[in-house]
Amino acid sequence: MAPSKANYFQWQRWIWPVFAGTAAAAAVTWYGLQQEVIDPINQETVPSIKLLRAFDWDEKAFLAVLGLLGCIVLRDLGYMYRLRILSNSSMRWRQCFDSIVLWELASALTPSVVGGSAAAVWILKREGMRWGKSLATIFATALMDELFYLLAVPIMFGIALLSDHSIFPEIASDASGINTSLPVLFGMAYAFIGALTAVILYGLIIQPDATFHRLTRWSKRRPLQRWEPAIASWASDLREASRTLKQATATFWGKAFLATCISWCARFATLNMVFSIFYSNVPHAALLARQLVLWLVLTISPTPGSAGVAELGLPALTSDLIGIAYLAIVVLIWRLSTYFMYLIVGALILPQWLLKTRSDSSVQEPIAAP
């Protein structure tokens, strides 16, 4: 059974996610602005809001704002280019833009532990892909995302250590058990991502026929029998798309993975640019390493768009590294750049997109290897 076209973006589903995200950002910002902090210039203790009012918007801050805007553009352009590659250019740039924004919108409206991938399959289907091929596209993007993370962790952790910064936040001595358990938990989660990546690689690229036979066999079992025809059709499309991906050239995969790296580097550098607006000395490598830890925490968040978890997690993971002087406003700008932006832009393009894609379009070929 195909998901209902009205399932993913019903307006009433927006209320609580938007409220939760707004409330969390507002609460953290308000609380942070009331705290006494140390002025990083003269080392005096002042209220955070007073420090912010006295902030001097110099040339360095202006350049950091330009860097922030550049990261936002590169982040989405990379995702759009990757989708163009995976669709073998059958999707136009505007279609790629709409799909990426709505994908991010779905992620902002659903718990992070669930993610927006299910909605992304439906979005690509409305853009002309068959169900199985849209599913293969999402699996391919997930494969490259996880592979990037697996490679980025040892690289950035190594650079951070070489720069004499700790990878994990320093916690009070009376919480030494947390200091010990955090790296262990991170290591277990990292190993799980490695195993998940291997499963996707095996099922999507190495043995697509085995995946097809498993899906069709499972569809015959009693709980799934009512959807057996639909599952068989999806499995067939998935196998066809997987076979095409398996035969894709190294250039095809190289361009797609390069786009992935550009997007994720820009996504993580976004926070570095926000810190650079307010702080003169930012330990960039260590901050990127801390973000890799934070990202893993956010992926298991039970709240829509990691609302609350992101606002509290960022200060917890970076305050010992860079101080708390401007941290409240940093959290707010960071969330505006990575969360609220998609709520606003997505709300603007969604009605027109729903009208534009409501008619059944001719099926495109989304993953034809060049």
C-alpha positions as CSV (number, residue, x, y, z in Angstrom):
1,M,0.0,0.0,0.0
2,A,1.5,3.3,-1.0
3,P,1.6,6.1,1.6
4,S,-1.2,8.6,1.3
5,K,-0.3,11.8,-0.5
6,A,-1.7,13.7,2.5
7,N,0.2,11.8,5.2
8,Y,3.5,13.6,5.5
9,F,2.6,17.3,5.4
10,Q,-0.7,17.8,7.0
11,W,-0.8,21.3,8.5
12,Q,-2.0,20.1,11.9
13,R,1.2,18.1,12.2
14,W,3.3,21.2,12.2
15,I,1.9,22.7,15.4
16,W,3.8,20.7,18.0
17,P,7.1,20.3,16.2
18,V,7.3,24.0,15.5
19,F,6.1,24.9,19.0
20,A,8.7,22.5,20.6
21,G,11.5,23.9,18.5
22,T,10.6,27.5,19.1
23,A,10.1,27.0,22.8
24,A,13.4,25.2,23.2
25,A,15.4,27.8,21.3
26,A,13.7,30.6,23.1
27,A,14.2,29.0,26.6
28,V,17.9,28.3,26.0
29,T,18.4,31.8,24.6
30,W,16.6,33.5,27.4
31,Y,18.3,31.5,30.1
32,G,21.7,32.0,28.6
33,L,21.3,35.8,28.3
34,Q,20.5,36.0,32.0
35,Q,23.7,34.3,33.1
36,E,26.8,36.0,34.4
37,V,29.7,35.3,32.0
38,I,33.3,36.3,31.6
39,D,34.0,38.9,28.9
40,P,36.6,37.2,26.7
41,I,38.4,40.6,26.0
42,N,38.9,42.1,29.5
43,Q,38.0,39.0,31.6
44,E,35.4,40.8,33.6
45,T,32.2,39.1,34.8
46,V,29.2,40.7,33.2
47,P,25.6,39.7,32.3
48,S,25.5,37.8,29.0
49,I,22.9,40.2,27.6
50,K,25.1,43.2,28.4
51,L,28.0,41.6,26.7
52,L,25.9,41.0,23.6
53,R,24.7,44.6,23.5
54,A,28.3,45.8,23.6
55,F,29.4,43.4,20.9
56,D,31.4,45.2,18.1
57,W,30.4,44.1,14.6
58,D,33.9,44.4,13.1
59,E,35.2,43.2,9.7
60,K,36.0,39.8,11.1
61,A,32.4,39.3,12.2
62,F,31.1,40.5,8.8
63,L,33.4,38.0,7.0
64,A,32.2,35.2,9.3
65,V,28.6,36.1,8.4
66,L,29.5,35.8,4.7
67,G,31.1,32.4,5.5
68,L,28.0,31.3,7.3
69,L,25.8,32.2,4.3
70,G,28.3,30.4,2.0
71,C,28.1,27.3,4.1
72,I,24.3,27.3,3.9
73,V,24.4,27.6,0.1
74,L,27.1,25.0,-0.3
75,R,25.3,22.6,2.0
76,D,22.1,22.6,-0.1
77,L,23.9,22.8,-3.5
78,G,25.8,19.7,-2.6
79,Y,22.7,17.8,-1.8
80,M,21.0,19.1,-5.0
81,Y,23.9,18.1,-7.1
82,R,24.0,14.6,-5.6
83,L,20.3,14.1,-6.3
84,R,21.0,15.2,-9.9
85,I,23.7,12.6,-10.2
86,L,21.7,9.8,-8.7
87,S,18.8,10.6,-11.0
88,N,21.2,10.8,-14.0
89,S,20.0,14.4,-14.5
90,S,16.4,13.3,-15.1
91,M,15.4,15.6,-12.2
92,R,15.7,19.3,-13.0
93,W,17.6,21.7,-10.6
94,R,14.3,23.1,-9.3
95,Q,12.9,19.6,-8.6
96,C,16.1,18.9,-6.7
97,F,15.8,22.1,-4.7
98,D,12.2,21.4,-3.8
99,S,12.9,17.8,-2.9
100,I,15.9,18.7,-0.6
101,V,14.0,21.5,1.2
102,L,10.9,19.3,1.7
103,W,13.1,16.4,2.8
104,E,14.7,18.7,5.4
105,L,11.3,20.0,6.4
106,A,10.1,16.4,7.0
107,S,13.2,15.8,9.2
108,A,12.4,19.0,11.2
109,L,8.8,17.8,11.7
110,T,9.6,14.2,12.8
111,P,11.7,12.8,15.6
112,S,15.3,12.6,14.7
113,V,15.5,8.9,15.6
114,V,12.8,8.4,12.8
115,G,14.2,10.9,10.3
116,G,12.6,12.2,7.2
117,S,13.7,9.3,4.9
118,A,10.2,7.8,4.6
119,A,8.9,11.2,3.5
120,A,11.8,11.6,1.1
121,V,10.8,8.3,-0.7
122,W,7.3,9.8,-1.1
123,I,8.7,13.1,-2.2
124,L,10.8,11.5,-5.0
125,K,7.8,9.4,-6.0
126,R,5.8,12.5,-6.6
127,E,8.6,13.9,-8.6
128,G,8.3,10.9,-11.0
129,M,10.3,8.0,-9.6
130,R,8.8,4.6,-9.0
131,W,8.5,3.5,-5.4
132,G,11.4,1.0,-5.5
133,K,13.7,3.4,-7.4
134,S,13.0,6.3,-5.0
135,L,13.7,3.9,-2.1
136,A,17.0,2.9,-3.8
137,T,17.9,6.6,-4.1
138,I,17.4,7.2,-0.4
139,F,19.4,4.1,0.5
140,A,22.2,5.3,-1.8
141,T,22.3,8.8,-0.1
142,A,22.2,7.1,3.4
143,L,25.1,4.9,2.3
144,M,27.2,7.9,1.3
145,D,26.2,9.9,4.4
146,E,27.2,7.1,6.7
147,L,30.5,6.5,4.8
148,F,31.4,10.1,5.1
149,Y,30.8,10.0,8.9
150,L,32.8,6.9,9.3
151,L,35.8,8.5,7.5
152,A,35.4,12.0,9.1
153,V,35.5,10.7,12.7
154,P,39.1,9.3,12.7
155,I,40.3,12.2,10.6
156,M,38.9,15.0,12.7
157,F,39.6,13.2,16.0
158,G,43.2,12.8,15.0
159,I,43.6,16.5,14.0
160,A,41.9,17.6,17.3
161,L,44.3,15.5,19.3
162,L,47.3,16.8,17.4
163,S,46.1,20.3,18.3
164,D,46.1,19.4,22.0
165,H,42.3,19.5,22.4
166,S,40.2,16.9,24.0
167,I,37.6,15.1,21.8
168,F,35.0,14.7,24.5
169,P,33.9,17.5,26.9
170,E,35.6,17.7,30.2
171,I,33.0,17.0,32.9
172,A,33.3,17.7,36.7
173,S,35.4,15.3,38.6
174,D,32.4,14.1,40.7
175,A,30.9,12.8,37.4
176,S,34.0,10.8,36.4
177,G,31.8,7.9,35.5
178,I,30.3,9.9,32.7
179,N,33.7,10.9,31.5
180,T,34.5,7.2,31.2
181,S,31.2,6.0,29.7
182,L,30.8,8.7,27.1
183,P,33.7,7.5,24.9
184,V,32.5,3.9,25.3
185,L,29.0,4.7,24.3
186,F,30.3,6.7,21.3
187,G,32.5,3.8,20.3
188,M,29.5,1.4,20.4
189,A,27.4,3.8,18.4
190,Y,30.2,4.3,15.8
191,A,30.5,0.5,15.5
192,F,26.7,0.3,14.9
193,I,26.9,2.8,12.1
194,G,29.7,0.8,10.6
195,A,27.6,-2.3,10.7
196,L,24.5,-0.5,9.3
197,T,26.6,0.9,6.4
198,A,27.8,-2.6,5.7
199,V,24.3,-4.0,5.6
200,I,23.1,-1.2,3.2
201,L,26.1,-1.8,1.0
202,Y,25.5,-5.5,0.9
203,G,21.8,-5.3,0.3
204,L,21.8,-2.4,-2.2
205,I,25.0,-2.9,-4.2
206,I,26.6,-6.3,-3.6
207,Q,23.6,-8.6,-3.5
208,P,20.5,-6.8,-4.8
209,D,19.0,-10.1,-6.0
210,A,19.2,-11.6,-2.5
211,T,17.4,-8.5,-1.1
212,F,14.7,-8.9,-3.7
213,H,14.1,-12.6,-2.8
214,R,14.0,-11.7,0.9
215,L,11.4,-9.0,0.4
216,T,9.2,-11.1,-1.8
217,R,9.5,-14.0,0.7
218,W,8.6,-11.8,3.7
219,S,5.6,-10.3,1.8
220,K,4.0,-13.8,1.7
221,R,3.9,-14.0,5.5
222,R,0.6,-13.4,7.2
223,P,1.1,-9.9,8.6
224,L,2.2,-8.6,5.2
225,Q,0.0,-10.6,2.8
226,R,-2.5,-7.8,2.2
227,W,0.4,-5.7,0.8
228,E,2.1,-8.5,-1.2
229,P,1.4,-7.1,-4.7
230,A,2.7,-3.7,-3.7
231,I,5.8,-5.1,-1.9
232,A,6.5,-7.3,-4.9
233,S,6.3,-4.3,-7.2
234,W,8.6,-2.2,-4.9
235,A,11.1,-5.0,-4.6
236,S,11.2,-5.4,-8.4
237,D,11.9,-1.7,-8.8
238,L,14.4,-1.7,-6.0
239,R,16.3,-4.6,-7.6
240,E,16.3,-2.9,-11.0
241,A,17.7,0.3,-9.5
242,S,20.2,-1.6,-7.4
243,R,21.5,-3.5,-10.4
244,T,22.0,-0.2,-12.2
245,L,23.9,1.3,-9.2
246,K,26.0,-1.9,-9.0
247,Q,27.1,-1.3,-12.6
248,A,27.7,2.4,-12.2
249,T,31.2,3.7,-13.0
250,A,33.7,4.9,-10.5
251,T,33.2,8.5,-11.9
252,F,29.5,8.2,-11.1
253,W,30.1,7.3,-7.5
254,G,33.1,9.6,-7.1
255,K,31.0,12.7,-8.1
256,A,28.1,11.6,-5.9
257,F,30.4,11.1,-2.9
258,L,32.2,14.4,-3.5
259,A,28.9,16.1,-3.4
260,T,28.2,14.3,-0.1
261,C,31.5,15.5,1.3
262,I,30.9,19.1,0.3
263,S,27.4,19.1,1.8
264,W,28.5,17.6,5.1
265,C,31.6,19.7,5.5
266,A,29.5,22.8,4.9
267,R,26.9,21.6,7.4
268,F,29.5,21.1,10.1
269,A,31.4,24.3,9.2
270,T,28.1,26.3,9.7
271,L,28.6,26.2,13.4
272,N,32.2,27.1,13.1
273,M,31.2,30.2,11.2
274,V,28.7,31.1,13.8
275,F,31.3,30.8,16.6
276,S,33.7,32.9,14.4
277,I,31.3,35.8,14.4
278,F,31.6,36.3,18.2
279,Y,34.9,34.6,19.2
280,S,38.3,35.7,18.1
281,N,40.0,32.3,18.6
282,V,38.0,29.3,17.6
283,P,39.6,25.8,17.8
284,H,38.1,24.8,14.5
285,A,39.4,21.2,14.4
286,A,38.3,20.4,18.0
287,L,34.9,22.1,17.4
288,L,34.3,19.9,14.3
289,A,35.3,16.8,16.3
290,R,32.8,17.8,19.0
291,Q,30.1,18.2,16.4
292,L,30.7,14.7,15.2
293,V,29.9,13.5,18.7
294,L,26.9,15.9,18.9
295,W,25.6,14.6,15.6
296,L,25.4,11.1,16.9
297,V,23.5,12.3,19.9
298,L,21.0,14.2,17.7
299,T,20.4,11.1,15.5
300,I,18.8,9.3,18.4
301,S,16.8,12.2,19.7
302,P,13.1,11.4,20.3
303,T,12.0,15.0,19.7
304,P,11.0,16.5,16.3
305,G,14.0,18.0,14.6
306,S,16.0,17.3,17.8
307,A,14.2,20.2,19.5
308,G,15.6,20.8,23.0
309,V,18.3,18.1,22.6
310,A,20.2,20.3,20.1
311,E,19.8,23.5,22.2
312,L,21.0,21.8,25.4
313,G,23.5,19.4,23.7
314,L,25.6,22.1,22.0
315,P,26.4,24.0,25.2
316,A,27.1,20.8,27.0
317,L,29.6,19.6,24.4
318,T,31.3,22.9,23.6
319,S,31.2,25.2,26.7
320,D,34.5,23.8,28.1
321,L,36.1,24.2,24.8
322,I,35.3,27.8,24.0
323,G,33.5,29.3,27.0
324,I,29.9,30.5,27.4
325,A,30.2,34.2,26.7
326,Y,28.1,34.3,23.6
327,L,26.9,30.7,23.6
328,A,23.2,31.6,23.9
329,I,23.1,33.7,20.8
330,V,25.3,31.1,19.0
331,V,22.8,28.4,19.7
332,L,20.0,30.6,18.4
333,I,21.7,31.5,15.1
334,W,22.9,27.9,14.6
335,R,19.3,26.6,14.9
336,L,18.0,29.4,12.7
337,S,20.5,28.2,10.0
338,T,19.9,24.5,10.3
339,Y,16.3,24.1,11.6
340,F,14.0,27.1,11.4
341,M,15.2,28.0,7.9
342,Y,13.7,24.8,6.5
343,L,10.5,25.3,8.4
344,I,10.1,28.7,6.8
345,V,11.3,28.0,3.3
346,G,9.5,24.6,3.3
347,A,6.2,26.3,4.3
348,L,6.6,28.7,1.4
349,I,7.2,26.2,-1.3
350,L,5.0,23.3,-0.1
351,P,1.6,24.5,-1.3
352,Q,2.8,25.2,-4.8
353,W,4.8,22.0,-4.9
354,L,1.7,19.9,-3.9
355,L,-0.3,21.5,-6.7
356,K,2.5,21.0,-9.2
357,T,3.0,17.4,-8.4
358,R,-0.6,16.3,-7.7
359,S,-1.1,14.8,-11.2
360,D,0.5,11.5,-12.0
361,S,3.6,12.4,-14.0
362,S,5.3,10.1,-16.4
363,V,7.8,7.8,-14.7
364,Q,11.4,9.0,-14.9
365,E,14.6,7.0,-14.8
366,P,16.2,8.2,-11.6
367,I,19.3,6.1,-11.2
368,A,20.6,5.2,-14.6
369,A,24.3,4.8,-14.5
370,P,26.2,7.0,-17.0
